[in-house]
Amino acid sequence: MFKKLIASLKEHPRKIVFTEGTDPRILEASARLLSGTFLTPILIGKESEIFEAAEDVGFNIRGAVIMDPEKYDDMDTMVAKMVELRKGKMTEDQCRTLLKQGNYFGTMLVAMGQADALLGGATYSTADTVRPALQLVKTKPGNKIVSSCFILVHPSATGDNTVLAMGDCGINIRPTEDELVEICQETVKCGRLFGIDPKVAFLSYSTLGSGAGEDVDRMRNAAQKAQAAMPDVPIAGELQFDAAVAPRVAATKCPGNKVAGYANTFIFPDINAGNIGYKIAQRLGGFDAYGPILLGLNAPINDLSRGCRASEVYSMAIITAAQANNL
């Protein structure tokens, strides 16, 4: 899966901002990326501190771009651009103060086209990564929300890995019908980046009318709206999870359904179910989980877990940069 993404980046090399340039995990991932020559890290922080931190942990970051907000030559232009983007919601002094922070400075580098993507969150909270993105990069034309998905990969000794997409497991608490449609559209696009030929199940505790309730109606209606919006994508719902993935169950509960039993893209009714679902797959099912991958923004910006490992930073950097080739 990553070979395909790396091949795409070798054809179209990208620059990715890391907002926490002195973090040892960021430095290890950056050194590994630099050895591959398909992605240029931009490390935010004081140059002396970044080189000292890299020397302390023994990683070669020669070739990385280091940018210190305190010494950025074009700060006045950046401040003016941020004031324009905030449209009266922030004063010049407020913008100048915020741009001393790596998360806002890095996001503005993306907004101004000086970088293609951003990966943060090794020490910042999710809110501190997502908030600048919403304020400065904003959603794509036609998108009303930012959502997220996880890519779940079950490794196979033969190389025939099982790859699934799950959304939204990290951003929207209880999406409306129309928001679920947008989540579906963006999750399908993201899944295709990883080679998933989408078969979408809108999940519920009911299968095609076996149960009743407001949440059942919401998922059924959203599935129908999504199918109308994407007539070329097989979509079914509402489906219970067993009916979505197990052919024998599907043959009993919804015989003849074009998705049931073979779904590989799952739309959850709320963040509660989504977060629990992907973690069950990860912890009990032996799946590797990549994400949350933020969807719907004008540029690729993603959030790391503060407990992430350097290998996760490396993987998410590739995923984030590859999104730039798919916008």
Secondary structure, 3 states (H helix, E strand, C coil): CHHHHHHHHHHCCEEEEECCCCCHHHHHHHHHHHHHCCEEEEEECCHHHHHHHHHHHCCCCCCCEEECHHHCCCHHHHHHHHHHHHCCCCCHHHHHHHCCCHHHHHHHHHHCCCCCEEEECCCCCHHHHHHHHHHHHCECCCCCCCEEEEEEEECCCCCCCEEEEEECCCCCCCCCHHHHHHHHHHHHHHHHHCCCCCCEEEECCCCCCCCCCHHHHHHHHHHHHHHHHCCCCCEEEEECHHHHHCHHHHHHHCCCCCCCCCCCEEECCCHHHHHHHHHHHHHCCCCEEEEEEEECECCCEEECCCCCCHHHHHHHHHHHHHHHCCC
